[in-house]
Amino acid sequence: MLDRPHIEFVQAQMLPWRRIPPGTARPDAEYKYLSRDAGTGACSCLIRYPAGWARLAGEALDAAEEFYVLDGELEINGQRFGADHYGHVPRGLQRCSMSAPRGAVVLTFFDAEPLFTSASLDAPVLLRRDVLHMPWDMRVNDSKLAHLGISRKDLLTDPATGERSFLSMMLPHSEPPGAQGPRESHPVVEECFVISGSLVGPHGEMHAGAYFWRPPGIPHGPFGTRWGCVALIRFVGGRHVNIWTADEAPFDFHQPYRPTLPVELAHLRDQPWLPGTAY
């Protein structure tokens, strides 16, 4: 069972940077937890690598790692991941080298506690995608979301479980017809980090840096955006399916911030924050 609370939503800018201590993965870099599974140690976070950061001794982790470079450049095993590059490091893959010569800010997902382990000779290869130069898939896959003009760039799909990570783009001046629409839910977790633009829904307006972790079965929407939005979305725990309500909910571009937050983040509900601050 995925043991993370419902977070919808928090601006990452509200969270403090913390230094990663020696003796752990990524020492001397900084991190912000976005969410964490108390049972498995799986977590979603931002990691900020200072310019010149390097870890040359080989290491392997007992966790698979997905990441998207938001700023700067990361090097792993001789491969360079610049801004708008996506990577997947399989569990047990040895990192013979890892560095951030110019520094980097990286959106990172670990599927278990990122603890050291022995390198696996059977680990799949390191995956690298230059997302900036990937084409958008503009096909409509659900008519009830047609008003958003959604396009996608698929990053990773697990053929066995159906778990999926992708970039989603929504067009400017998108709102549900008649300022109302049905709500959707999914049988799996939906996780989202807004990379650029903004998106308005029942919990308020999510700007770049907004993050949510939504457990299965929670109705949400409708959504709209005035000037467009690009977000990295993950469906965790199985295959994504849209389940729609028969009734319709109202939509308002001026929806106030009304988040769902766990106790440890409740103080952020009334914390002032101005769009434009990076991460």
N, C-alpha and C positions, 0 to 999 in steps of 0.2 A: 504493500500500500504506500502511495506517495505521501509522505508525512511533511507537507508544507502548508502553511496557512494561506488563505485567500488574501492576496494583495492586489488591489485594483483601485487606484494605481498610486505609485510614488514616483516623484521626479528624482532621478539619481543625484541631481545637484543638491538635494536636501541631506544626503547621507555623507558621513565623514570618511575621509581617506584614512586608512590605517596601514602602518608599515608591516611588511611580512618579515617575521623574525628569522635569524639564522637557523640552520638545521632543518628547514622545511623547503618545499618546492618554491622557487622564485624568491629567494631571500633578497632583502633590500629593495624590492619593488613595493608598490602600495596597492591596496585593494579596497573595494567597496562591495560588501555582500548585498546582492539584490534579493535573493532568497536562498534558503538552505533547508535540506531535508535532515531533520534531527536524528532520524534512524540510520540512514546510509551515509550521511556526510556529503551527498551530492549537492552541488551548489551552482548558482548563477552569480556572476560577479563582474565588475569592471576591474581590470588590472592596469596600473600605470607604471611603465618601465622608464626609469630615468635614462637620459642620454649616456651612452657608454656602458649600460648594464650588460653583463655577459655571464654565462655559466658554461664553462668549457668542459668540465668533467662530465662524462656521460651519465645520464640518469634515465630511469624508466618509472612510470607511475602506474599504480594499481587502479587506474581510472582512464576512461576515454575522455578526450578533451576536444571540444568544438570551440572555435573562436572566429571572430570577425574583427578585423583591424579598423578601428574608427579613425585613428590618427597616427602618423609616424610610420615606422617599419619594424617588423620582427623578422629575425632570421632563425631558421631551424634546419639543422643538418644540411647547410649550404643552400637551402631554398629561401628566397626572400618573399615576404608577405607585406606588401605595402598597403596603404589606405585602400579600403574596399576590396581587400582580399579575404577569402574564407579558408579556414584550414580545419582538418580533422586529424587528430593524433590518436591512433588506436591504443587501447590498453596494452601496456607492456612494451611499446616501441621505444627503443633507446634513442635518446637525444644526444648525439655525439657532440653537438654544439648548439647553443642557443644564445642569441644576443639581440640587443636593440641599440645599434650604434647612435641613432639620432633620437632615441626615446620612442615610446609608443603608448597609446591608450587602446586597450583591447577588450572587447566584450567576450567573456569566456564562460563556458559551461562544462562542468565536470559531472560525469554520471555516477561518481562515487567519491569518497574521501580521497583527495589527491595525495596519497602516501607513496613513499618509495617502494619499489619492488624490483625483482630480478628481471632483466631484459628477456623478452620472449623472441626466440628465433622464428616463431610462427606468426608474429604480429603482422597484420596487413600493412600496406605501405602508407606513408604520409600523403594525405589528400590536400591539394592546393587548387583553389579556384580564383581566377582573376574576375571577380564579379562585375567590375566596372565594364568589362568588354563582353559580358554575356548578353544575349538577346533577351528581351522581355517576352514572356508568353502571354499574349493578350486575349486568349480565348476565355469566354465567359463560362464558368463552371457551376454557377448557381444563379438562376434568373432573379432570385430575391435580393441579390447583391449587385445587380447590374447597374444601379444608380451610382455606385462607387467607381465604376470603370476599372476594376482591379486587374492589374497585371502582375506576373510572378517571375521570379528567378529561382529555380529549384537548386538548393545547395546540397542536401543530403536526404535520402529516403532509405529506410531500413526495409528491405523486401520481406523480411520475416515478420516484423512487428507492425509495419505500417507507420512507425514514427517518422516524422518529417520535419525538416528545417527549410525555410525558404524566405526570400525577400519579397515583400508585398508592397506594391505602389498603388495609391488611390488618387484619382484625378482631382484637380481643383474644381471648386463650385459643385461639389457632390453632396446631395442631401436626399433623403428618402422622399418619394412622391407624396405631396400633400402634408409634408412635415410630420409623417407618422409611418410606422411600419412594424412588422412582426419582430419578435425577439428570437434569437437562435441559441441553442446549447449544443454541447458535444459530449460524447461518452468518454472523452479523454481530456487531459490537461491541455489548456492553451496558454502559452507563454509568449510575451511580446515585449520588444524593446523598440521604441521609436527612434529612428536614426535621423530623420529630417522632417520638417514640416510639422503639422499638428493634426489631431483627430479628435472630434467631439463625440462624446457618448453620455450615457446616464450619470457617469461619475465625474464629468467635467471635461475640460480640454486638455488632452495629452500633448505636450510639446516634445521636441527632441530631448532625449534623455528619460522619457517616461517609461515605466516598466510595470507590467502586471504578470501575476501568476494566478490563473483562474482554474480551480479544481473542476472535475467533471460535473456535468449536469446543471450548471448555473446559467439561467437565461440571461442574455445580454443584448444590448442594442436598443434601438437602431443607432447607426453612426453616420456622421457626415464630416466633410472637411471643406473649408473655404479655399485654402491655397495648396492643397495636396499634402500627401503624407507618404513616407517610405519607412517601413518597419521590418525588423527581422522577427519572424513568427516561428515558433516551434510547437508541434503537437507531440505530447509526451505520454507514453503509456499505452499506445495502440494507434489504430487507424482513425483518422479524422472523418466525422460525419456531421452534417448540419441537420439539426432537429428544430423545426420551427413551431412557434406558438400559433394558435388559431386567432387570438386577439392581437390588437396592435397597440403599440406604446407611442407616446408623443416624442417628437424630436425638437430640440431647441439649441441653436448655435451659442446661446448665452447660458448654457447650463453651468451652475456653480460647481466648485470642487467639493464633491461629497464622496470621499474615498471609503473603501473597505480596507481596514488595516488591522494587523494583529496588535496585541497589547504593547509590544516593544516598539512599535512605530506609531502609536496613537498620537504622540506629541507632535507629529508632523502635520496633523490635520489642519492646524491653524498657523503653521510656520510660514512666514512670508517668503515668496520666491518670485523672481522676475525672469521671464524668458530671455534667453540670450547668453546665459552663463553656460559654459561648456562643461558638461559632466560633473 
